[in-house]
Amino acid sequence: MILALLVECGIVLSYAVAGLLLMVIGYGVVDLLTPGKLHELLWVERSKNGAILVASNLFGVAIIAATAITASADHFVWGLISTFAYGLIGIGIMALSFLVIDALTPGKLGDMVHGETVHPEIWVNVSAHLGIALVMAAALL
């Protein structure tokens, strides 16, 4: 019984680390797509737009990872591999959506994160991030 609990704790820890790594990668991608250093933008400039953008990315990645875990619940090793693979695909598509929205709208989207007020375009990106995550989640189930 204790051994089974330890095994299950190891599985949960493994999935949690995979999810955390994916969110760190997602944060890094947002950092690459926005001008300046994202950590300074968030913690020094206290950018609401930057925070909303990062939060939607992290939440989207978490939705994809959680769904991938659920879809592969009976196969631990395959579950880890597929969770990481689907998470990376989701991050890539979210980054692509940011670039597509940037190409289709006036100005530079990356610059909006430096605005002092919440910019309407941030909600377009939030919708894209969460929409992509939900579509991928539905495809996984």
DSSP file (Angstrom, degrees, kcal/mol; ACC not computed):
  #  RESIDUE AA STRUCTURE BP1 BP2  ACC     N-H-->O    O-->H-N    N-H-->O    O-->H-N    TCO  KAPPA ALPHA  PHI   PSI    X-CA   Y-CA   Z-CA
    1    1 A M     >        0   0    0      0, 0.0     4,-2.0     0, 0.0     5,-0.1   0.000 360.0 360.0 360.0 -45.9    0.0    0.0    0.0
    2    2 A I  H  >  +     0   0    0      2,-0.2     4,-2.6     1,-0.2     5,-0.2   0.904 360.0  53.0 -64.5 -41.0    2.8    2.4    0.9
    3    3 A L  H  > S+     0   0    0      1,-0.2     4,-2.5     2,-0.2    -1,-0.2   0.913 108.0  50.1 -61.3 -42.6    4.7    1.4   -2.2
    4    4 A A  H  > S+     0   0    0      1,-0.2     4,-2.6     2,-0.2    -1,-0.2   0.901 110.5  50.5 -62.5 -40.6    1.6    2.1   -4.4
    5    5 A L  H  X S+     0   0    0     -4,-2.0     4,-2.6     2,-0.2    -2,-0.2   0.917 110.4  49.1 -63.6 -43.3    1.3    5.5   -2.8
    6    6 A L  H  X S+     0   0    0     -4,-2.6     4,-2.2     2,-0.2    -2,-0.2   0.900 111.2  49.8 -63.4 -40.9    5.0    6.3   -3.4
    7    7 A V  H  X S+     0   0    0     -4,-2.5     4,-2.1     2,-0.2    -2,-0.2   0.941 112.1  47.6 -62.5 -47.2    4.6    5.2   -7.1
    8    8 A E  H  X S+     0   0    0     -4,-2.6     4,-2.6     1,-0.2    -2,-0.2   0.890 110.3  52.3 -62.1 -40.1    1.5    7.4   -7.5
    9    9 A C  H  X S+     0   0    0     -4,-2.6     4,-2.6     1,-0.2    -1,-0.2   0.894 109.1  50.7 -62.7 -38.9    3.3   10.4   -5.9
   10   10 A G  H  X S+     0   0    0     -4,-2.2     4,-2.3     2,-0.2    -2,-0.2   0.888 110.3  49.1 -64.7 -39.3    6.2    9.9   -8.3
   11   11 A I  H  X S+     0   0    0     -4,-2.1     4,-2.4     2,-0.2     5,-0.2   0.938 112.7  46.9 -65.1 -47.3    3.8    9.9  -11.2
   12   12 A V  H  X S+     0   0    0     -4,-2.6     4,-2.5     1,-0.2    -2,-0.2   0.921 112.8  49.9 -61.0 -44.1    2.0   13.0  -10.0
   13   13 A L  H  X S+     0   0    0     -4,-2.6     4,-2.5     2,-0.2    -1,-0.2   0.898 109.2  52.2 -61.6 -41.1    5.4   14.7   -9.4
   14   14 A S  H  X S+     0   0    0     -4,-2.3     4,-2.2     2,-0.2    -2,-0.2   0.924 111.7  45.3 -62.1 -45.2    6.6   13.8  -12.9
   15   15 A Y  H  X S+     0   0    0     -4,-2.4     4,-2.7     2,-0.2    -2,-0.2   0.895 112.0  52.6 -65.4 -39.4    3.5   15.3  -14.5
   16   16 A A  H  X S+     0   0    0     -4,-2.5     4,-2.5     2,-0.2    -2,-0.2   0.912 110.0  47.8 -63.0 -42.2    3.8   18.4  -12.4
   17   17 A V  H  X S+     0   0    0     -4,-2.5     4,-2.8     2,-0.2    -1,-0.2   0.905 111.2  51.3 -65.0 -41.4    7.4   18.9  -13.4
   18   18 A A  H  X S+     0   0    0     -4,-2.2     4,-2.3     2,-0.2    -2,-0.2   0.930 111.9  47.1 -60.6 -45.3    6.4   18.4  -17.1
   19   19 A G  H  X S+     0   0    0     -4,-2.7     4,-2.2     2,-0.2    -2,-0.2   0.903 112.6  49.5 -62.5 -42.1    3.7   21.0  -16.8
   20   20 A L  H  X S+     0   0    0     -4,-2.5     4,-2.4     2,-0.2    -2,-0.2   0.920 110.2  50.3 -63.8 -44.1    6.0   23.4  -15.0
   21   21 A L  H  X S+     0   0    0     -4,-2.8     4,-2.4     1,-0.2    -2,-0.2   0.909 110.3  50.6 -60.6 -42.0    8.7   23.0  -17.7
   22   22 A L  H  X S+     0   0    0     -4,-2.3     4,-2.7     1,-0.2    -1,-0.2   0.899 110.3  49.2 -63.2 -40.1    6.1   23.6  -20.4
   23   23 A M  H  X S+     0   0    0     -4,-2.2     4,-2.5     2,-0.2    -1,-0.2   0.875 109.6  51.6 -68.4 -36.1    4.9   26.8  -18.7
   24   24 A V  H  X S+     0   0    0     -4,-2.4     4,-2.3     2,-0.2    -2,-0.2   0.916 111.4  47.8 -63.5 -42.8    8.5   28.0  -18.3
   25   25 A I  H  X S+     0   0    0     -4,-2.4     4,-2.2     2,-0.2    -2,-0.2   0.923 110.9  51.3 -63.2 -44.0    9.0   27.4  -22.1
   26   26 A G  H  X S+     0   0    0     -4,-2.7     4,-2.2     1,-0.2    -2,-0.2   0.909 109.6  49.9 -59.1 -43.3    5.7   29.2  -22.8
   27   27 A Y  H  X S+     0   0    0     -4,-2.5     4,-2.4     1,-0.2    -1,-0.2   0.912 109.8  51.7 -60.1 -43.5    6.9   32.2  -20.6
   28   28 A G  H  X S+     0   0    0     -4,-2.3     4,-2.0     2,-0.2    -2,-0.2   0.874 108.1  50.9 -62.5 -38.3   10.2   32.1  -22.6
   29   29 A V  H  X S+     0   0    0     -4,-2.2     4,-1.8     2,-0.2    -1,-0.2   0.918 110.0  49.0 -66.8 -43.0    8.4   32.2  -25.9
   30   30 A V  H  X S+     0   0    0     -4,-2.2     4,-1.2     1,-0.2    -2,-0.2   0.909 109.5  53.8 -61.2 -40.3    6.3   35.2  -24.8
   31   31 A D  H  < S+     0   0    0     -4,-2.4     3,-0.3     1,-0.2    -2,-0.2   0.897 108.7  48.8 -60.1 -41.1    9.5   36.9  -23.6
   32   32 A L  H  < S+     0   0    0     -4,-2.0    -1,-0.2     1,-0.2    -2,-0.2   0.841 111.5  49.7 -66.4 -33.5   11.0   36.4  -27.1
   33   33 A L  H  < S+     0   0    0     -4,-1.8    -1,-0.2    -5,-0.1    -2,-0.2   0.636 104.3  65.9 -84.0 -14.5    7.9   37.8  -28.8
   34   34 A T  S  < S-     0   0    0     -4,-1.2     4,-0.1    -3,-0.3    77,-0.1  -0.849  90.3-106.3-110.9 146.3    7.7   41.0  -26.8
   35   35 A P  S    S+     0   0    0      0, 0.0    -2,-0.1     0, 0.0    -3,-0.0  -0.401  82.3   8.6 -70.0 143.6   10.2   43.8  -26.7
   36   36 A G  S    S-     0   0    0     -2,-0.1     2,-0.6    -4,-0.1    -2,-0.1  -0.212 109.6 -40.0  83.6-176.6   12.4   44.1  -23.7
   37   37 A K     >  -     0   0    0      1,-0.1     4,-2.3    -2,-0.0     3,-0.4  -0.776  48.2-148.1 -89.2 122.5   12.9   41.7  -20.8
   38   38 A L  H  > S+     0   0    0     -2,-0.6     4,-2.5     1,-0.2     5,-0.2   0.870  95.7  55.8 -60.9 -39.4    9.6   40.2  -19.7
   39   39 A H  H  > S+     0   0    0      1,-0.2     4,-2.6     2,-0.2     5,-0.4   0.874 110.8  45.4 -64.2 -34.8   10.5   39.9  -16.0
   40   40 A E  H  >>S+     0   0    0     -3,-0.4     5,-2.4     2,-0.2     4,-1.9   0.890 111.0  53.8 -71.3 -39.3   11.3   43.7  -15.9
   41   41 A L  H  <5S+     0   0    0     -4,-2.3     6,-2.4     3,-0.2    -2,-0.2   0.899 117.9  36.0 -59.6 -41.9    8.1   44.5  -17.8
   42   42 A L  H  <5S+     0   0    0     -4,-2.5    -2,-0.2     4,-0.2    -1,-0.2   0.937 128.7  28.8 -79.6 -48.7    6.1   42.5  -15.2
   43   43 A W  H  <5S+     0   0    0     -4,-2.6    -3,-0.2    -5,-0.2    -2,-0.2   0.743 131.8  29.4 -93.1 -23.7    7.8   43.2  -11.9
   44   44 A V  T  <5S+     0   0    0     -4,-1.9    -3,-0.2    -5,-0.4    -4,-0.1   0.865 132.7  29.4 -98.2 -54.5    9.4   46.7  -12.5
   45   45 A E  S   <S-     0   0    0     -5,-2.4    -3,-0.2     2,-0.1     3,-0.2   0.679  92.9-142.4 -79.3 -17.1    7.0   48.3  -15.0
   46   46 A R        -     0   0    0     -6,-0.4     2,-0.4     1,-0.2    -4,-0.2   0.910  23.6-164.4  54.6  47.7    4.0   46.3  -13.7
   47   47 A S     >  -     0   0    0     -6,-2.4     4,-2.1     1,-0.2    -1,-0.2  -0.480  18.2-164.9 -68.9 117.1    2.6   46.0  -17.2
   48   48 A K  H  > S+     0   0    0     -2,-0.4     4,-2.6    67,-0.3     5,-0.2   0.912  92.0  51.2 -65.9 -42.3   -1.0   44.9  -17.1
   49   49 A N  H  > S+     0   0    0     66,-0.4     4,-2.5    64,-0.2    -1,-0.2   0.917 110.9  48.0 -62.2 -43.7   -0.9   44.0  -20.8
   50   50 A G  H  > S+     0   0    0     63,-0.7     4,-2.6     1,-0.2     5,-0.2   0.913 112.4  49.1 -62.5 -43.1    2.2   41.9  -20.2
   51   51 A A  H  X S+     0   0    0     -4,-2.1     4,-2.7     2,-0.2    -2,-0.2   0.908 111.9  47.9 -64.1 -42.5    0.7   40.1  -17.2
   52   52 A I  H  X S+     0   0    0     -4,-2.6     4,-2.3     2,-0.2    -1,-0.2   0.918 112.9  49.1 -64.8 -42.8   -2.6   39.4  -19.1
   53   53 A L  H  X S+     0   0    0     -4,-2.5     4,-1.8    -5,-0.2    -2,-0.2   0.938 115.0  43.1 -62.2 -48.3   -0.6   38.1  -22.1
   54   54 A V  H  X S+     0   0    0     -4,-2.6     4,-3.0     1,-0.2     5,-0.2   0.918 112.9  53.0 -64.7 -43.4    1.6   35.8  -20.0
   55   55 A A  H  X S+     0   0    0     -4,-2.7     4,-2.6    -5,-0.2     5,-0.2   0.906 109.1  48.6 -60.5 -42.1   -1.3   34.6  -17.8
   56   56 A S  H  X S+     0   0    0     -4,-2.3     4,-2.2     2,-0.2    -1,-0.2   0.880 112.5  49.3 -67.1 -35.4   -3.3   33.6  -20.9
   57   57 A N  H  X S+     0   0    0     -4,-1.8     4,-2.6     2,-0.2    -2,-0.2   0.942 113.2  45.8 -65.7 -47.8   -0.3   31.7  -22.3
   58   58 A L  H  X S+     0   0    0     -4,-3.0     4,-2.3     1,-0.2    -2,-0.2   0.903 114.2  48.3 -63.7 -41.0    0.4   29.9  -19.1
   59   59 A F  H  X S+     0   0    0     -4,-2.6     4,-2.3    -5,-0.2    -1,-0.2   0.907 111.3  50.8 -66.1 -41.2   -3.3   29.0  -18.6
   60   60 A G  H  X S+     0   0    0     -4,-2.2     4,-2.1    -5,-0.2    -2,-0.2   0.918 110.7  48.4 -61.1 -44.5   -3.5   27.8  -22.2
   61   61 A V  H  X S+     0   0    0     -4,-2.6     4,-2.8     1,-0.2    -2,-0.2   0.908 110.7  51.8 -62.2 -41.6   -0.5   25.6  -21.7
   62   62 A A  H  X S+     0   0    0     -4,-2.3     4,-2.8     2,-0.2     5,-0.2   0.887 107.7  52.1 -63.7 -38.9   -1.9   24.2  -18.5
   63   63 A I  H  X S+     0   0    0     -4,-2.3     4,-2.2     2,-0.2    -1,-0.2   0.934 112.5  45.4 -61.5 -45.9   -5.2   23.4  -20.2
   64   64 A I  H  X S+     0   0    0     -4,-2.1     4,-2.5     2,-0.2    -2,-0.2   0.937 114.9  47.0 -63.3 -47.3   -3.3   21.5  -22.9
   65   65 A A  H  X S+     0   0    0     -4,-2.8     4,-2.4     1,-0.2    -2,-0.2   0.925 112.5  49.4 -62.4 -45.1   -1.1   19.7  -20.4
   66   66 A A  H  X S+     0   0    0     -4,-2.8     4,-2.3     1,-0.2    -1,-0.2   0.895 113.1  46.9 -62.2 -40.0   -4.0   18.7  -18.2
   67   67 A T  H  X S+     0   0    0     -4,-2.2     4,-2.7    -5,-0.2    -1,-0.2   0.897 110.7  51.5 -69.5 -39.6   -6.0   17.4  -21.1
   68   68 A A  H  X S+     0   0    0     -4,-2.5     4,-1.1     2,-0.2    -2,-0.2   0.895 110.7  49.5 -63.4 -38.7   -3.0   15.4  -22.4
   69   69 A I  H >< S+     0   0    0     -4,-2.4     3,-0.5     1,-0.2    -2,-0.2   0.936 112.2  47.6 -64.0 -46.2   -2.5   13.9  -19.0
   70   70 A T  H >< S+     0   0    0     -4,-2.3     3,-1.2     1,-0.2    -2,-0.2   0.898 109.7  53.3 -60.8 -41.5   -6.2   12.9  -18.8
   71   71 A A  H 3< S+     0   0    0     -4,-2.7    -1,-0.2     1,-0.3    -2,-0.2   0.731 118.0  36.0 -68.3 -21.7   -6.2   11.4  -22.3
   72   72 A S  T X< S+     0   0    0     -4,-1.1     3,-2.0    -3,-0.5     7,-0.3  -0.023  74.7 133.6-120.5  31.1   -3.2    9.2  -21.4
   73   73 A A  T <  S+     0   0    0     -3,-1.2    -1,-0.1     1,-0.3     3,-0.1   0.737  71.8  51.1 -57.2 -27.6   -4.0    8.4  -17.8
   74   74 A D  T 3  S+     0   0    0      1,-0.2     2,-0.5    -3,-0.2    -1,-0.3   0.514 104.8  58.4 -90.8  -3.7   -3.4    4.6  -18.2
   75   75 A H    <>  -     0   0    0     -3,-2.0     4,-2.9     1,-0.2    -1,-0.2  -0.827  61.6-175.9-131.8  93.6    0.1    5.0  -19.8
   76   76 A F  H  > S+     0   0    0     -2,-0.5     4,-2.4     2,-0.2     5,-0.2   0.930  82.5  39.5 -59.4 -56.2    2.6    6.8  -17.7
   77   77 A V  H  > S+     0   0    0      1,-0.2     4,-2.3     2,-0.2    -1,-0.2   0.941 120.6  45.2 -63.7 -47.2    5.6    7.0  -19.9
   78   78 A W  H  > S+     0   0    0      1,-0.2     4,-3.1     2,-0.2     5,-0.3   0.885 110.9  56.2 -62.2 -37.0    3.6    7.7  -23.0
   79   79 A G  H  X S+     0   0    0     -4,-2.9     4,-2.5    -7,-0.3    -2,-0.2   0.911 108.1  46.5 -61.1 -44.1    1.6   10.2  -21.0
   80   80 A L  H  X S+     0   0    0     -4,-2.4     4,-2.2     2,-0.2     5,-0.2   0.939 115.2  46.2 -63.0 -46.9    4.7   12.2  -20.1
   81   81 A I  H  X S+     0   0    0     -4,-2.3     4,-2.6     1,-0.2    -2,-0.2   0.941 116.4  43.9 -62.6 -47.7    6.0   12.1  -23.7
   82   82 A S  H  X S+     0   0    0     -4,-3.1     4,-3.1     2,-0.2     5,-0.3   0.877 110.9  54.9 -68.9 -36.4    2.6   13.1  -25.2
   83   83 A T  H  X S+     0   0    0     -4,-2.5     4,-2.2    -5,-0.3    -1,-0.2   0.939 112.5  43.3 -59.4 -46.3    2.0   15.8  -22.6
   84   84 A F  H  X S+     0   0    0     -4,-2.2     4,-2.3    -5,-0.2    -2,-0.2   0.919 115.6  48.4 -66.3 -43.5    5.3   17.4  -23.4
   85   85 A A  H  X S+     0   0    0     -4,-2.6     4,-2.2     2,-0.2    -2,-0.2   0.944 114.7  44.0 -63.6 -48.7    4.8   17.0  -27.2
   86   86 A Y  H  X S+     0   0    0     -4,-3.1     4,-2.6     1,-0.2    -1,-0.2   0.874 112.2  54.2 -65.8 -36.3    1.3   18.4  -27.2
   87   87 A G  H  X S+     0   0    0     -4,-2.2     4,-2.4    -5,-0.3    -1,-0.2   0.920 108.7  48.0 -61.9 -43.9    2.4   21.2  -24.9
   88   88 A L  H  X S+     0   0    0     -4,-2.3     4,-2.4     2,-0.2    -2,-0.2   0.892 111.0  51.3 -64.7 -39.3    5.2   22.2  -27.2
   89   89 A I  H  X S+     0   0    0     -4,-2.2     4,-2.6     2,-0.2     5,-0.2   0.937 110.5  49.3 -61.6 -45.6    2.7   22.1  -30.2
   90   90 A G  H  X S+     0   0    0     -4,-2.6     4,-2.6     1,-0.2    -2,-0.2   0.910 110.5  49.6 -60.5 -43.6    0.3   24.4  -28.3
   91   91 A I  H  X S+     0   0    0     -4,-2.4     4,-2.4     1,-0.2    -1,-0.2   0.919 111.9  49.5 -61.0 -44.1    3.1   26.8  -27.4
   92   92 A G  H  X S+     0   0    0     -4,-2.4     4,-2.4     1,-0.2    -2,-0.2   0.907 112.1  46.8 -62.8 -42.2    4.2   27.0  -31.0
   93   93 A I  H  X S+     0   0    0     -4,-2.6     4,-2.6     2,-0.2    -1,-0.2   0.882 111.0  52.1 -69.8 -36.9    0.6   27.5  -32.3
   94   94 A M  H  X S+     0   0    0     -4,-2.6     4,-2.0     2,-0.2    -2,-0.2   0.919 111.0  48.0 -63.0 -42.0    0.0   30.3  -29.6
   95   95 A A  H  X S+     0   0    0     -4,-2.4     4,-2.1     1,-0.2    -2,-0.2   0.916 111.4  50.5 -62.9 -42.7    3.3   32.0  -30.8
   96   96 A L  H  X S+     0   0    0     -4,-2.4     4,-2.6     1,-0.2    -2,-0.2   0.902 107.7  53.0 -61.7 -41.0    2.1   31.7  -34.4
   97   97 A S  H  X S+     0   0    0     -4,-2.6     4,-2.8     1,-0.2     5,-0.2   0.894 107.2  52.5 -62.7 -38.7   -1.2   33.2  -33.5
   98   98 A F  H  X S+     0   0    0     -4,-2.0     4,-2.3     1,-0.2    -1,-0.2   0.925 111.8  45.7 -60.3 -44.9    0.5   36.1  -31.9
   99   99 A L  H  X S+     0   0    0     -4,-2.1     4,-2.2     2,-0.2    -2,-0.2   0.874 113.2  49.4 -67.6 -37.8    2.6   36.7  -35.1
  100  100 A V  H  X S+     0   0    0     -4,-2.6     4,-1.8     2,-0.2    -2,-0.2   0.934 112.1  47.6 -66.9 -46.1   -0.5   36.3  -37.4
  101  101 A I  H  X S+     0   0    0     -4,-2.8     4,-0.9     1,-0.2    -2,-0.2   0.909 111.7  52.0 -60.4 -41.1   -2.5   38.8  -35.3
  102  102 A D  H >< S+     0   0    0     -4,-2.3     3,-0.5    -5,-0.2    -1,-0.2   0.904 110.1  48.3 -60.9 -42.1    0.5   41.1  -35.4
  103  103 A A  H 3< S+     0   0    0     -4,-2.2    -1,-0.2     1,-0.2    -2,-0.2   0.807 113.8  46.9 -68.7 -29.7    0.7   40.8  -39.2
  104  104 A L  H 3< S+     0   0    0     -4,-1.8    -1,-0.2    -5,-0.1    -2,-0.2   0.527 107.0  63.3 -92.6  -6.2   -3.1   41.5  -39.6
  105  105 A T  S << S-     0   0    0     -4,-0.9     4,-0.1    -3,-0.5     2,-0.0  -0.845  88.7-100.0-119.7 155.6   -3.4   44.5  -37.3
  106  106 A P  S    S+     0   0    0      0, 0.0    -2,-0.1     0, 0.0    -1,-0.0  -0.363  84.9  12.6 -70.5 152.2   -1.8   48.0  -37.4
  107  107 A G  S    S-     0   0    0     -4,-0.1     2,-0.6     1,-0.1    -2,-0.2  -0.203 103.6 -55.0  79.7-173.2    1.2   48.7  -35.3
  108  108 A K    >>  -     0   0    0      1,-0.1     3,-1.0    -2,-0.0     4,-0.6  -0.931  37.5-156.3-109.1 116.5    3.4   46.3  -33.5
  109  109 A L  G >4 S+     0   0    0     -2,-0.6     3,-1.3     1,-0.3     4,-0.5   0.869  92.6  62.2 -60.4 -37.3    1.6   44.0  -31.1
  110  110 A G  G >4 S+     0   0    0      1,-0.3     3,-0.8     2,-0.2    -1,-0.3   0.812  98.5  57.6 -59.4 -28.7    4.7   43.4  -29.0
  111  111 A D  G X4 S+     0   0    0     -3,-1.0     3,-1.8     1,-0.2    -1,-0.3   0.724  88.0  75.5 -73.8 -21.3    4.8   47.1  -28.2
  112  112 A M  G X< S+     0   0    0     -3,-1.3     3,-1.7    -4,-0.6    -1,-0.2   0.773  80.5  70.6 -64.2 -24.4    1.3   47.0  -26.7
  113  113 A V  G <  S+     0   0    0     -3,-0.8   -63,-0.7    -4,-0.5    -1,-0.3   0.703  92.7  58.6 -67.4 -15.8    2.7   45.3  -23.5
  114  114 A H  G <  S+     0   0    0     -3,-1.8    -1,-0.3    -4,-0.1    -2,-0.2   0.514  81.1 112.2 -89.4  -5.3    4.4   48.6  -22.6
  115  115 A G    <   -     0   0    0     -3,-1.7   -66,-0.4    -4,-0.2   -67,-0.3  -0.322  67.1-137.3 -67.8 151.7    1.2   50.6  -22.5
  116  116 A E  S    S+     0   0    0    -69,-0.1     2,-0.3   -68,-0.1   -68,-0.1   0.722  86.4  52.2 -83.3 -21.9   -0.1   51.9  -19.2
  117  117 A T  S    S-     0   0    0    -69,-0.1     2,-0.3   -70,-0.0   -68,-0.1  -0.786 103.7 -87.8-111.4 159.3   -3.7   51.0  -19.8
  118  118 A V        -     0   0    0     -2,-0.3    -2,-0.1   -70,-0.1    -5,-0.1  -0.497  46.1-139.9 -66.8 123.3   -5.1   47.7  -20.9
  119  119 A H    >>  -     0   0    0     -2,-0.3     3,-1.7    -7,-0.2     4,-0.6  -0.673   9.3-131.2 -88.2 136.8   -5.0   47.6  -24.7
  120  120 A P  H >> S+     0   0    0      0, 0.0     3,-1.1     0, 0.0     4,-0.8   0.825 104.8  65.3 -56.6 -31.7   -8.0   46.1  -26.5
  121  121 A E  H 3> S+     0   0    0      1,-0.3     4,-1.7     2,-0.2     3,-0.3   0.766  87.6  69.1 -64.1 -23.3   -5.7   44.0  -28.6
  122  122 A I  H <> S+     0   0    0     -3,-1.7     4,-2.5     1,-0.2    -1,-0.3   0.878  95.5  54.7 -62.6 -34.7   -4.5   42.1  -25.6
  123  123 A W  H <X S+     0   0    0     -3,-1.1     4,-2.4    -4,-0.6    -1,-0.2   0.803 102.4  56.6 -70.2 -28.0   -8.0   40.5  -25.4
  124  124 A V  H  X S+     0   0    0     -4,-0.8     4,-2.1    -3,-0.3    -1,-0.2   0.927 110.6  44.4 -65.0 -44.2   -7.6   39.3  -29.0
  125  125 A N  H  X S+     0   0    0     -4,-1.7     4,-2.9     2,-0.2    -2,-0.2   0.894 111.6  52.5 -67.3 -40.1   -4.4   37.5  -28.0
  126  126 A V  H  X S+     0   0    0     -4,-2.5     4,-2.7     1,-0.2     5,-0.3   0.943 110.7  48.2 -59.1 -46.9   -6.0   36.1  -24.8
  127  127 A S  H  X S+     0   0    0     -4,-2.4     4,-2.5     1,-0.2    -2,-0.2   0.894 112.2  49.3 -61.4 -40.0   -8.9   34.7  -26.9
  128  128 A A  H  X S+     0   0    0     -4,-2.1     4,-2.6     2,-0.2     5,-0.2   0.937 112.3  47.5 -65.0 -46.0   -6.5   33.2  -29.3
  129  129 A H  H  X S+     0   0    0     -4,-2.9     4,-2.1     1,-0.2    -2,-0.2   0.949 118.4  39.4 -60.8 -50.0   -4.4   31.5  -26.6
  130  130 A L  H  X S+     0   0    0     -4,-2.7     4,-2.4    -5,-0.2    -1,-0.2   0.864 114.8  53.6 -71.6 -34.6   -7.3   30.1  -24.7
  131  131 A G  H  X S+     0   0    0     -4,-2.5     4,-2.5    -5,-0.3     5,-0.2   0.919 109.5  48.4 -63.5 -43.6   -9.2   29.2  -28.0
  132  132 A I  H  X S+     0   0    0     -4,-2.6     4,-2.6    -5,-0.2     5,-0.2   0.926 111.4  50.8 -61.1 -44.6   -6.2   27.2  -29.2
  133  133 A A  H  X S+     0   0    0     -4,-2.1     4,-2.5    -5,-0.2    -2,-0.2   0.912 111.7  46.9 -61.2 -42.6   -5.9   25.5  -25.9
  134  134 A L  H  X S+     0   0    0     -4,-2.4     4,-2.6     2,-0.2    -1,-0.2   0.899 111.7  50.1 -68.1 -39.9   -9.6   24.5  -25.9
  135  135 A V  H  X S+     0   0    0     -4,-2.5     4,-2.1     2,-0.2    -2,-0.2   0.930 113.5  46.0 -63.2 -44.3   -9.4   23.3  -29.5
  136  136 A M  H  X S+     0   0    0     -4,-2.6     4,-1.8     2,-0.2    -2,-0.2   0.906 111.4  52.6 -64.6 -39.8   -6.4   21.2  -28.7
  137  137 A A  H  X S+     0   0    0     -4,-2.5     4,-1.3    -5,-0.2    -2,-0.2   0.929 109.7  48.3 -61.2 -44.2   -8.0   19.9  -25.6
  138  138 A A  H  < S+     0   0    0     -4,-2.6     3,-0.3     1,-0.2    -1,-0.2   0.894 110.4  52.0 -62.9 -39.1  -11.1   18.8  -27.5
  139  139 A A  H  < S+     0   0    0     -4,-2.1    -1,-0.2     1,-0.2    -2,-0.2   0.822 108.1  52.8 -66.9 -29.9   -8.8   17.1  -30.1
  140  140 A L  H  <        0   0    0     -4,-1.8    -1,-0.2     1,-0.2    -2,-0.2   0.764 360.0 360.0 -77.5 -25.1   -7.1   15.2  -27.4
  141  141 A L     <        0   0    0     -4,-1.3    -1,-0.2    -3,-0.3    -2,-0.2   0.474 360.0 360.0 -90.5 360.0  -10.2   13.8  -25.8
